[in-house]
């Protein structure tokens, strides 16, 4: 088990909290009297809760040792750390990956507070601008090595 974890390295998944399904269920309950009421053909209103559920399930960013995996509702993109020039922060505290050809790829559900986590997962390839982490925290294997001794 420890060998498998060392090979894979650290992994971070940034996604919409699963508690949002409670709001989707509430929306479904609220839509039901209208959709099944006296006016015919309003069953199409169930498309909204279904679309929101698909959005919650699909929308995420996964950071691993090899790079970033960006998944949106209609697409998927793998970005290796070597193709990354840096990160850009928008006015709304959202993070975008800037590739070497200066194209920007939005990272779903990643915010500025997640930058130390990205620094840990990338093993120092992405700098931590917050200063929360120290150099020995970022290096791979230091916490496992000190724990085994």
MOTACOR-V475485 format. One record per helix or strand. SS is the DSSP state (~ for helix, > for strand). FROM is the first residue (numbers start at 0). TO is the last residue. If there is no record, write none. Layout:
# MOTACOR-V475485
SS FROM TO
SS FROM TO
This chain:
# MOTACOR-V475485
~ 1 7
> 11 14
~ 19 34
~ 42 57
> 59 62
> 66 70
> 75 79
~ 80 82
> 83 88
> 93 98
> 103 110
~ 111 120
~ 134 137
~ 141 147
